[in-house]
Amino acid sequence: MRLLVSTDLALRVLMRLSAAPDSHVSTDALARELVVSRNHLHKIVQYLTEAGLVRTIRGARGGVMLARPAADIRVGDVVRAHEEDQALVECFRPDGGDCTLLPCCGLKGMLAGAKDVFYRHLNQYTLADCVRAPGPSARGQPSARRPRPPAMSQRSRGAR
């Protein structure tokens, strides 16, 4: 699965803001730090504001800051919301695409299931998990706020 550049940027903005949750950062400073055009960043900030993830403060000393605690923002929810209009393959398009294999194709269901597992896996983590200091206990561990999904059986993991 490949994320949109704008999804990647949205996650990086959120991570940057969560590193200093009680302060705000100007969009100019964010654009410089993330090495992205100010116009592109402005679109991302606008999307994140509409999604209720960040809030903006106008004026000379204004900027952007998280609208709620990083521990309350699920990574999978952010990715899903930003990617929801993207067709994974042709037959996922809203119009059904132009699939000549449709009457006998089972791939769409498999891919839909994989996409759902992808988002559920990401939802084990919060934005706060993304900015923890590196260490043996913090790296790659899901947030304790939500239980992990049940483990997949050997058969569903492709074991022979």
N, C-alpha and C positions, 0 to 999 in steps of 0.2 A: 504494500500500500504506500502511496506517495502523497504527502500532504501538499496543499497549495502553498506557495511562497507567502501568501497573505496569512495563512493559518500559522505558519512558522513564526512570522513576524508578530502576530497577535500573542502567541505564547511567550515570545521573548520580551515583549512589552510588559506583559503581566508579571513575568519573573523578575524583571528589573524593578518594577514598582513594588513587588512584594519584598524585595531586599531592604527597602526603606519604607515600610507601610504608613508611617505617620508623617511623611513629607510628600511634597508634590514636586514634579519635575517638568520643566518646560518641554514642549514638543521639539523645539530647536535642539535642546540638550539631548533628548532621547534620540533624535535623528542622527546627531553626531556620534553618540555612543554606539548605536546599532548599525551605523554606516548604511543609512538608507535615506532616500530623498524625503524632504519635509512633507511634500505633497502626498506621497504614498503613506507615510506615517500618519498624517492627518486623517486619511480615510480609515485606517485601522483604528485609530483612537475614536473616531466617530462611531464605528461599528461597536467597539467595546463599550462605549457610553450608552448606546441604544440597548445593548444587551444587559446593562446594569452591572457591568463588571468594574468599570472605572467611572470616576466623576472628574469633571473639569472645573477649574477655577479660572475665571477670566481676569484680565488685567495684567499690568506690567510684572507683577509678582505671582502671576497665575501659573497654571500647569495642570498636570494630570496626576491622579492618585487612585489607589484601589477604592472601590465603593463599598467593599465588604472584606472581611478577613480572608487572607490567603488560604487558611485552613477550611474555609467554606466553599472554595471554588474547585470543582472537580475537573481534572484535565480532560477526561473523556467528554464531558458536557461541552467544554469550550471547543474541542476539535469537532465534535458532531455538529454543533450549531454552525460552525464556520464552513464545514464541508458538506452540509446536508443537500445542497443543490448540485453537487458533483456526481455525475454518473460514473460508477466504478467500471462498468463496461457498457457497450452499446444498448443492451436490452434493459438497463437500469434507467435510461432516459425517460422523462415523463410521458413522451409519446410512444414509448415501447421500442424505439429504435427501428432498425431495419434488419431483423434477424431472420434468416431463412431456415434456421434450425429449431425455431420455437416449438413446433409440435412435439419434438422428441428430446429437447435439451433439458438436462438436469443441472447444468452449470450455474444457472442464475440462483437457485436455492442454496447451493453450496457457498457461493460467494456472498450471498446475503447473510448466511449464518456466520461466515468468517468475519464479515464487517461488524456484525453485532458483538462477537467475541472480542474483537479489537477494541471497540468502545467500552465494553464492560471491563476489560483489563485496564484500560487507561483510567477508568473511574475508580479504581482502587487507590488512586493517587490524587492528592490535592496539589494546588499550586504551592502550598507550603512545603510539600515533599520535594518539589523541584529545586528549591533554593536552600536546602539544608547544607550545612558544612560537610564536606566530604569526610567520611569516616567509615570504619568497618560496620558499625551498627546502622547507619543512616542510608548508606548507598543501596538503592534498588529495593528498599523495603516499602510495602504499601502502607498507606495511612491506617492507623488503628481505628479510625472513626467508622469505617464500614467493613463488614466482614468480607473475606475473600470469597469469590465464587467457588462452587465445588470443583474439585480436581477432575480433569478429563480422564476417562478410562484409557487403558493402553490401546484399545481398539480405535478410539476416536482420535488418538494422537498419531495414528499411522503405524503402530507396531505390527509386526508380522508374526 
